């Protein structure tokens, strides 16, 4: 009887494990398919694959972060402000879910900074100032927990650039509402972009954005140099052709001055 009971227990254990093993395999396949689609610059299709993972495993941190990042990227290509905001809010929701699971997870903090940053460019007044404060907070948590997170360093570069470019009215609003904003400068923007470039030398957007920061920081020749380098960077992401075109136009402007 003992032998029969042991055999029955073993059979039941195997049968109970099968659905879980099958789920893990399904998720692994979906993640691989999403990765391949991303590398093929098919971000809309990759986004749907990550959503499929989330449906199967709602707490899958990597999938939540990727869904948030892609929602921000896809949203930025939308033709109207309302459609952009819709995608950015969706990106923030995925980021919020990831942060609820692990508030110190570097990638979750990065995608939150990214989503809020995208929204900030479309907002004004109090909402914009609040967003500006949050962007820096989340990006700093990301780099504190992952010192090689090149995307979070890029966000910090963007933060310094945009805050340094705020209008006098927006600065007064920040002073009245929140006692002012943290110090920012184009020099700090350059520093963070350069850090991101050092960690990810083939990221096209870094070259375009650091060139803008160089130009604002009175480093025109350096801006021209990196814009020339940008044209040699292989196309890897869906936005890269647009980035290279914009970089080429900016290069022509700087060379004509």
MARKOLMI-111031 format. One record per residue: x, y, z of N, C-alpha, C, O in turn. Coordinates in steps of 0.02 Angstrom, whole numbers, padded with zeros to 5 digits, always signed. Layout:
// residues N
XYZXYZXYZXYZ
...
***
This chain:
// residues 257
+00041-00061+00000+00000+00000+00000+00043+00063+00000+00027+00113-00033
+00099+00060+00038+00143+00118+00042+00173+00134-00026+00179+00192-00044
+00194+00082-00063+00223+00092-00129+00172+00122-00176+00188+00168-00214
+00110+00097-00174+00058+00124-00217+00043+00198-00201+00033+00239-00245
+00042+00212-00135+00029+00281-00114+00085+00328-00136+00072+00384-00157
+00147+00304-00133+00204+00344-00154+00202+00358-00229+00216+00413-00252
+00183+00306-00267+00178+00314-00340+00123+00364-00357+00131+00406-00401
+00066+00358-00322+00010+00404-00334+00030+00476-00318+00013+00522-00355
+00066+00485-00263+00089+00552-00244+00135+00581-00297+00131+00639-00315
+00180+00538-00323+00226+00560-00375+00189+00580-00438+00205+00632-00468
+00140+00541-00458+00101+00556-00519+00063+00622-00510+00062+00663-00556
+00032+00631-00451-00005+00693-00439+00041+00754-00439+00023+00807-00465
+00102+00745-00411+00149+00800-00410+00169+00820-00480+00174+00880-00495
+00181+00771-00524+00199+00786-00593+00142+00820-00629+00153+00869-00666
+00081+00795-00619+00023+00825-00653+00011+00896-00630-00006+00940-00670
+00020+00909-00566+00010+00976-00540+00063+01025-00564+00050+01084-00571
+00123+00999-00577+00177+01042-00599+00172+01060-00673+00199+01111-00694
+00138+01020-00711+00135+01030-00783+00107+01098-00804+00138+01131-00846
+00050+01121-00777+00025+01186-00798+00074+01243-00784+00081+01288-00825
+00108+01240-00726+00156+01292-00709+00215+01291-00757+00237+01343-00782
+00242+01231-00771+00297+01225-00818+00277+01250-00887+00315+01283-00922
+00216+01232-00907+00191+01254-00973+00185+01330-00976+00201+01360-01027
+00162+01360-00920+00155+01433-00918+00224+01466-00924+00231+01515-00961
+00273+01439-00889+00341+01467-00892+00369+01463-00962+00401+01509-00987
+00355+01406-00995+00379+01398-01064+00345+01447-01110+00377+01476-01154
+00279+01456-01102+00242+01503-01144+00269+01574-01136+00278+01610-01185
+00281+01594-01073+00307+01661-01059+00376+01670-01090+00391+01722-01119
+00418+01619-01083+00486+01623-01110+00484+01631-01186+00523+01669-01214
+00439+01595-01219+00432+01599-01292+00408+01668-01312+00434+01698-01359
+00358+01694-01276+00331+01761-01291+00385+01815-01282+00389+01861-01323
+00425+01809-01229+00478+01858-01217+00530+01856-01273+00555+01909-01295
+00547+01797-01295+00595+01790-01349+00568+01820-01414+00603+01854-01450
+00504+01806-01428+00472+01833-01488+00470+01910-01485+00483+01944-01535
+00455+01937-01426+00453+02010-01418+00521+02041-01430+00527+02093-01461
+00573+02007-01404+00641+02032-01412+00661+02033-01486+00692+02081-01510
+00644+01980-01522+00660+01976-01594+00624+02032-01632+00653+02063-01677
+00561+02043-01615+00522+02095-01648+00552+02165-01635+00554+02207-01680
+00574+02176-01573+00606+02240-01557+00669+02251-01599+00679+02305-01627
+00710+02199-01604+00771+02204-01643+00757+02214-01717+00799+02240-01754
+00698+02193-01738+00677+02201-01808+00641+02268-01819+00613+02281-01872
+00641+02310-01767+00609+02376-01768+00533+02372-01778+00503+02416-01809
+00503+02318-01752+00430+02310-01755+00404+02318-01684+00382+02271-01652
+00406+02381-01661+00392+02394-01590+00318+02384-01572+00303+02364-01516
+00273+02399-01618+00201+02389-01603+00186+02316-01592+00149+02298-01546
+00216+02272-01633+00206+02201-01626+00239+02175-01562+00211+02132-01527
+00298+02201-01547+00334+02181-01486+00293+02201-01424+00288+02163-01376
+00264+02261-01426+00222+02286-01371+00165+02237-01357+00150+02222-01299
+00133+02213-01409+00077+02166-01400+00100+02101-01368+00064+02071-01328
+00161+02079-01386+00188+02018-01356+00200+02027-01281+00185+01982-01241
+00225+02085-01263+00236+02099-01192+00169+02101-01154+00165+02081-01096
+00118+02127-01187+00051+02127-01156+00026+02055-01146-00007+02040-01096
+00042+02012-01194+00023+01941-01187+00057+01910-01126+00027+01870-01090
+00119+01928-01115+00156+01903-01056+00122+01928-00992+00112+01889-00945
+00103+01992-00991+00071+02021-00932+00004+01988-00918-00015+01979-00860
-00032+01969-00971-00096+01934-00961-00085+01867-00927-00124+01847-00884
-00031+01833-00945-00016+01768-00916+00015+01775-00847+00001+01736-00802
+00059+01826-00839+00093+01838-00775+00090+01913-00759+00136+01950-00776
+00035+01935-00728+00025+02007-00716+00082+02042-00679+00090+02102-00684
+00121+02004-00641+00174+02034-00602+00243+02026-00633+00293+02033-00599
+00245+02013-00698+00310+02003-00731+00344+02071-00740+00324+02111-00783
+00395+02084-00699+00427+02149-00697+00457+02170-00764+00447+02227-00787
+00494+02125-00796+00527+02143-00860+00475+02161-00913+00485+02209-00950
+00421+02122-00917+00369+02135-00966+00333+02201-00952+00318+02239-00998
+00320+02215-00888+00288+02279-00870+00331+02338-00890+00307+02388-00916
+00396+02332-00878+00442+02386-00895+00448+02395-00970+00449+02452-00994
+00451+02340-01006+00456+02345-01079+00391+02373-01108+00393+02413-01155
+00334+02353-01081+00270+02380-01105+00267+02455-01094+00243+02493-01136
+00292+02477-01036+00294+02549-01022+00340+02586-01069+00322+02637-01097
+00401+02560-01078+00450+02593-01122+00424+02598-01193+00430+02651-01225
+00396+02544-01219+00372+02544-01288+00311+02589-01296+00302+02620-01348
+00269+02592-01245+00210+02636-01247+00232+02709-01252+00201+02749-01287
+00286+02726-01217+00314+02794-01221+00342+02808-01290+00331+02861-01319
+00379+02759-01317+00409+02768-01383+00356+02773-01438+00360+02816-01482
+00308+02728-01435+00254+02728-01486+00212+02791-01480+00192+02821-01530
+00198+02811-01418+00159+02871-01406+00191+02934-01434+00157+02979-01458
+00257+02935-01432+00293+02995-01456+00286+03004-01531+00299+03058-01557
+00265+02951-01567+00257+02955-01640+00185+02971-01660+00171+02978-01720
+00141+02979-01612+00071+02991-01628+00062+03062-01656+00100+03107-01638
+00012+03072-01699+00005+03137-01734-00026+03193-01692-00019+03251-01710
-00060+03176-01637-00093+03229-01598-00073+03226-01525-00051+03174-01500
-00081+03282-01491-00064+03286-01420-00106+03237-01379-00080+03205-01334
-00170+03232-01395-00214+03188-01356-00194+03115-01362-00195+03078-01313
-00175+03094-01422-00154+03025-01431-00086+03012-01397-00075+02959-01368
-00043+03061-01400+00021+03054-01365+00010+03045-01290+00037+02999-01259
-00031+03089-01261-00045+03086-01189-00077+03020-01169-00063+02993-01116
-00120+02994-01212-00153+02930-01199-00101+02874-01190-00105+02834-01144
-00053+02873-01236+00000+02822-01232+00046+02834-01172+00066+02787-01139
+00062+02897-01159+00107+02912-01103+00075+02894-01036+00109+02870-00990
+00009+02905-01030-00026+02886-00969-00027+02810-00961-00020+02784-00905
-00035+02775-01017-00032+02702-01015+00038+02680-00993+00045+02633-00953
+00089+02712-01019+00158+02696-01000+00168+02706-00925+00200+02666-00892
+00140+02760-00899+00146+02773-00827+00110+02720-00786+00135+02701-00732
+00053+02696-00810+00017+02644-00773+00058+02580-00767+00061+02550-00714
+00089+02559-00822+00132+02499-00819+00190+02510-00772+00209+02465-00734
+00219+02570-00774+00276+02586-00730+00254+02585-00657+00290+02560-00614
+00195+02613-00643+00169+02614-00575+00159+02543-00548+00175+02529-00490
+00134+02498-00591+00124+02429-00570+00191+02396-00554+00197+02361-00504
+00241+02408-00596+00307+02380-00584+00337+02407-00519+00368+02370-00481
+00328+02471-00506+00355+02502-00445+00319+02477-00382+00349+02474-00329
+00256+02460-00389+00219+02431-00332+00249+02364-00313+00250+02345-00254
+00272+02327-00363+00302+02261-00351+00371+02268-00321+00389+02233-00273
+00411+02314-00349+00480+02325-00324+00498+02399-00335+00520+02417-00390
+00491+02440-00284+00504+02512-00291+00577+02529-00304+00593+02585-00324
+00622+02481-00292+00694+02494-00304+00720+02465-00369+00779+02470-00384
+00676+02434-00408+00696+02404-00471+00717+02459-00519+00676+02502-00536
+00779+02458-00541+00806+02513-00581+00766+02526-00644+00751+02584-00660
+00750+02473-00680+00715+02482-00744+00645+02511-00734+00621+02549-00776
+00612+02492-00680+00545+02519-00665+00549+02594-00652+00506+02632-00674
+00601+02615-00617+00610+02687-00605+00628+02724-00669+00605+02780-00680
+00669+02692-00711+00685+02724-00775+00622+02734-00818+00611+02789-00843
+00580+02682-00825+00522+02689-00869+00471+02739-00840+00435+02772-00878
+00469+02744-00774+00426+02795-00744+00453+02865-00761+00415+02909-00780
+00518+02874-00754+00549+02938-00772+00536+02955-00845+00523+03012-00863
+00541+02904-00887+00531+02914-00959+00459+02934-00974+00447+02982-01011
+00411+02898-00945+00340+02913-00957+00322+02983-00932+00289+03021-00967
+00344+03000-00872+00329+03066-00844+00365+03120-00884+00338+03175-00894
+00425+03104-00907+00462+03153-00948+00428+03168-01013+00425+03226-01034
+00403+03117-01046+00366+03127-01108+00304+03171-01096+00289+03216-01135
+00269+03156-01041+00209+03195-01026+00227+03267-01010+00190+03313-01030
+00283+03278-00975+00301+03345-00955+00310+03392-01014+00295+03451-01010
+00334+03364-01070+00345+03405-01130+00279+03430-01160+00278+03477-01200
+00223+03399-01140+00158+03418-01167+00116+03457-01116+00063+03484-01133
+00139+03460-01054+00101+03493-01001+00124+03565-00991+00173+03587-01022
+00090+03600-00948+00109+03669-00931+00090+03684-00859+00052+03646-00828
+00116+03739-00833+00098+03761-00766+00115+03711-00712+00168+03680-00713
+00070+03704-00664+00081+03662-00605+00097+03590-00623+00143+03560-00595
+00059+03563-00672+00069+03493-00691+00139+03481-00718+00171+03431-00703
+00163+03528-00758+00230+03521-00786+00283+03524-00732+00330+03484-00733
+00276+03571-00685+00325+03578-00632+00327+03515-00589+00381+03491-00571
+00269+03487-00573+00266+03425-00533+00299+03368-00570+00336+03328-00540
+00287+03364-00635+00318+03312-00676+00394+03319-00677+00430+03269-00672
+00417+03380-00684+00489+03394-00686+00524+03368-00623+00578+03339-00626
+00492+03379-00566+00520+03357-00502+00523+03281-00499+00573+03252-00477
+00471+03247-00522+00468+03174-00521+00519+03142-00567+00548+03091-00550
+00529+03171-00625+00576+03142-00674+00644+03132-00643+00673+03078-00647
+00670+03184-00612+00737+03181-00581+00739+03129-00526+00787+03090-00521
+00687+03127-00485+00684+03080-00430+00689+03008-00454+00730+02969-00429
+00648+02990-00503+00647+02921-00527+00712+02903-00564+00737+02847-00557
+00737+02949-00604+00799+02935-00641+00858+02926-00593+00900+02883-00605
+00860+02964-00540+00915+02957-00492+00910+02891-00454+00962+02861-00438
+00850+02869-00439+00842+02803-00407+00866+02749-00454+00898+02700-00432
+00851+02756-00518+00871+02706-00568+00947+02699-00571+00973+02643-00570
+00983+02755-00575+01057+02751-00580+01089+02731-00514+01143+02703-00512
+01055+02747-00459+01081+02726-00394+01079+02650-00386+01123+02620-00355
+01028+02619-00414+01020+02547-00409+01050+02509-00468+01058+02448-00465
+01068+02545-00521+01102+02514-00578+01146+02566-00610+01123+02606-00651
+01209+02566-00592+01255+02618-00615+01271+02613-00689+01303+02658-00717
+01249+02560-00722+01260+02552-00794+01196+02563-00835+01193+02545-00894
+01145+02592-00804+01082+02603-00838+01089+02665-00883+01073+02721-00862
+01113+02654-00944+01127+02710-00990+01064+02749-01007+01068+02809-01021
+01007+02716-01006+00945+02751-01023+00926+02802-00969+00901+02856-00984
+00939+02784-00906+00923+02831-00851+00971+02890-00852+00951+02947-00837
+01035+02878-00870+01081+02935-00877+01059+02981-00933+01065+03042-00928
+01032+02952-00987+01006+02992-01042+00949+03037-01017+00945+03096-01034
+00904+03008-00976+00848+03046-00949+00874+03104-00906+00846+03159-00909
+00925+03092-00866+00953+03146-00825+00984+03201-00869+00979+03260-00853
+01015+03181-00925+01040+03230-00972+00983+03272-01000+00989+03333-01006
+00929+03238-01018+00870+03273-01044+00839+03319-00991+00817+03374-01007
+00838+03295-00929+00810+03335-00875+00848+03401-00868+00817+03455-00867
+00913+03398-00865+00953+03459-00857+00944+03505-00918+00940+03566-00910
+00939+03476-00977+00930+03516-01037+00863+03552-01035+00860+03613-01046
+00809+03516-01021+00742+03546-01023+00732+03596-00966+00702+03648-00976
+00756+03579-00907+00747+03625-00850+00787+03689-00862+00764+03744-00845
+00847+03682-00890+00887+03741-00906+00854+03784-00960+00870+03843-00967
+00809+03753-00999+00775+03789-01053+00707+03816-01033+00673+03846-01075
+00686+03807-00970+00621+03831-00948+00615+03907-00955+00664+03943-00947
+00555+03928-00969+00543+04000-00976+00543+04033-00907+00538+04000-00856
+00549+04099-00907+00547+04137-00845+00482+04127-00807+00482+04122-00746
+00427+04124-00844+00361+04113-00812+00358+04046-00777+00334+04041-00721
+00385+03994-00810+00383+03927-00780+00428+03924-00718+00411+03889-00670
+00482+03960-00719+00526+03961-00660+00493+03998-00602+00500+03978-00544
+00457+04052-00618+00421+04088-00566+00367+04044-00536+00357+04043-00475
+00331+04007-00579+00279+03962-00556+00308+03909-00510+00278+03893-00458
+00366+03882-00528+00398+03832-00487+00419+03861-00419+00414+03827-00368
+00441+03924-00420+00462+03958-00358+00402+03968-00312+00406+03956-00252
+00346+03989-00341+00286+04003-00302+00256+03939-00275+00237+03935-00216
+00251+03888-00317+00216+03826-00299+00258+03779-00256+00233+03748-00210
+00323+03775-00272+00364+03724-00240+00429+03751-00210+00471+03712-00188
+00436+03816-00209+00497+03844-00181+00556+03841-00229+00613+03850-00208
+00542+03827-00292+00594+03824-00342+00610+03753-00364+00581+03705-00338
+00656+03747-00411+00676+03682-00438+00749+03668-00420+00787+03715-00406
+00769+03605-00421+00840+03589-00410+00882+03624-00463+00859+03638-00518
+00945+03637-00446+00990+03670-00492+01000+03628-00555+01001+03567-00552
+01006+03662-00612+01017+03628-00675+01065+03669-00718+01073+03729-00707
+01095+03636-00767+01139+03673-00813+01149+03633-00876+01141+03572-00876
+01168+03667-00930+01183+03632-00992+01248+03592-00985+01257+03540-01017
+01293+03616-00942+01355+03578-00929+01339+03510-00897+01370+03460-00915
+01292+03509-00850+01272+03446-00819+01236+03401-00869+01243+03340-00869
+01196+03432-00913+01163+03394-00966+01215+03358-01009+01208+03299-01023
+01267+03394-01029+01322+03365-01068+01353+03307-01030+01366+03254-01059
+01366+03316-00966+01399+03265-00925+01359+03199-00925+01387+03145-00934
+01293+03205-00915+01251+03145-00912+01243+03112-00980+01243+03050-00986
+01237+03152-01032+01233+03123-01099+01299+03087-01117+01298+03033-01146
+01355+03117-01098+01420+03085-01112+01426+03020-01074+01454+02971-01100
+01401+03018-01013+01402+02956-00974+01360+02902-01009+01381+02845-01014
+01302+02921-01032+01259+02874-01069+01294+02849-01132+01292+02789-01147
+01327+02895-01168+01363+02876-01229+01420+02827-01214+01432+02781-01252
+01453+02837-01158+01509+02793-01140+01485+02723-01125+01521+02674-01137
+01424+02717-01099+01396+02652-01082+01362+02619-01142+01359+02557-01147
+01338+02660-01189+01302+02634-01248+01323+02675-01309+01286+02720-01330
+01382+02660-01338+01408+02701-01393+01368+02699-01458+01378+02742-01501
+01323+02651-01465+01285+02646-01528+01213+02669-01521+01171+02651-01563
+01198+02707-01469+01130+02732-01460+01123+02799-01496+01150+02850-01474
+01088+02799-01552+01085+02858-01596+01058+02920-01561+01085+02975-01570
+01005+02913-01520+00974+02971-01490+01023+03009-01445+01017+03070-01437
+01071+02973-01414+01120+03007-01372+01160+03059-01411+01173+03113-01385
+01178+03043-01473+01219+03088-01513+01181+03151-01532+01209+03206-01530
+01118+03143-01549+01077+03201-01566+01067+03247-01506+01075+03308-01510
+01050+03216-01449+01034+03257-01390+01096+03289-01360+01093+03346-01337
+01152+03253-01359+01212+03284-01331+01237+03340-01377+01266+03388-01353
+01224+03334-01442+01242+03388-01488+01203+03451-01471+01231+03506-01473
+01140+03444-01455+01099+03502-01436+01126+03533-01371+01129+03594-01365
+01145+03490-01325+01172+03515-01262+01240+03550-01273+01253+03602-01242
+01282+03521-01315+01346+03553-01332+01334+03623-01360+01368+03671-01341
+01286+03628-01406+01273+03692-01438+01250+03744-01386+01272+03801-01389
+01207+03723-01340+01184+03769-01287+01241+03786-01239+01240+03839-01208
+01289+03741-01233+01345+03750-01186+01405+03784-01220+01461+03781-01195
+01391+03816-01278+01444+03851-01316+01501+03806-01338+01559+03825-01335
+01484+03745-01359+01533+03697-01384+01512+03676-01455+01500+03617-01469
+01509+03725-01498+01484+03714-01566+01525+03661-01604+01496+03617-01635
+01591+03664-01601+01632+03617-01638+01622+03546-01614+01622+03498-01653
+01613+03539-01548+01600+03472-01520+01533+03447-01545+01525+03388-01560
+01484+03491-01548+01418+03472-01574+01423+03447-01646+01393+03397-01664
+01461+03483-01687+01471+03463-01757+01503+03394-01761+01484+03353-01803
+01553+03382-01719+01588+03318-01719+01541+03259-01705+01542+03208-01740
+01499+03266-01653+01456+03210-01635+01399+03201-01685+01376+03145-01695
+01378+03254-01717+01326+03248-01769+01354+03211-01830+01317+03175-01863
+01417+03221-01844+01450+03182-01898+01454+03108-01878+01444+03064-01919
+01470+03096-01814+01473+03027-01790+01405+02993-01794+01400+02934-01810
+01353+03032-01780+01284+03006-01782+01269+02973-01849+01236+02921-01851
+01293+03003-01903+01278+02977-01970+01311+02909-01983+01292+02874-02030
+01359+02890-01941+01393+02825-01949+01363+02771-01905+01381+02712-01912
+01317+02789-01861+01287+02741-01815+01236+02697-01853+01193+02724-01887
+01241+02631-01847+01193+02587-01882+01122+02598-01857+01111+02612-01798
+01074+02592-01901+01003+02597-01882+00984+02534-01844+00991+02479-01868
+00959+02544-01782+00941+02487-01740+00869+02491-01715+00835+02440-01709
+00846+02552-01700+00779+02561-01673+00734+02596-01723+00758+02625-01772
+00669+02591-01711+00620+02618-01759+00628+02693-01769+00614+02719-01823
+00651+02729-01718+00658+02802-01723+00724+02824-01753+00733+02883-01767
+00770+02778-01763+00838+02797-01785+00840+02834-01852+00877+02882-01858
+00802+02812-01903+00804+02850-01966+00783+02923-01957+00814+02968-01985
+00731+02935-01917+00710+03004-01903+00764+03042-01865+00778+03100-01880
+00794+03009-01817+00846+03041-01776+00905+03061-01820+00933+03115-01813
+00924+03017-01866+00981+03032-01910+00964+03089-01959+01007+03131-01974
+00902+03091-01982+00881+03146-02026+00883+03213-01988+00908+03263-02013
+00856+03212-01927+00855+03272-01886+00927+03294-01870+00942+03354-01870
+00970+03246-01857+01039+03261-01843+01074+03292-01902+01114+03338-01894
+01059+03267-01962+01089+03294-02023+01067+03366-02035+01107+03407-02057
+01003+03380-02022+00978+03449-02031+01011+03496-01980+01029+03553-01996
+01018+03472-01919+01050+03512-01866+01123+03525-01884+01148+03580-01873
+01156+03475-01912+01226+03482-01933+01233+03536-01986+01279+03578-01983
+01188+03536-02034+01190+03586-02087+01180+03657-02058+01213+03704-02079
+01135+03663-02010+01122+03728-01979+01185+03754-01944+01204+03812-01951
+01218+03709-01905+01277+03730-01868+01334+03748-01915+01371+03796-01902
+01342+03711-01969+01397+03723-02016+01385+03787-02056+01433+03817-02081
+01323+03809-02062+01308+03869-02101+01314+03933-02061+01310+03988-02088
+01324+03927-01996+01328+03986-01953+01399+04013-01949+01411+04063-01915
***
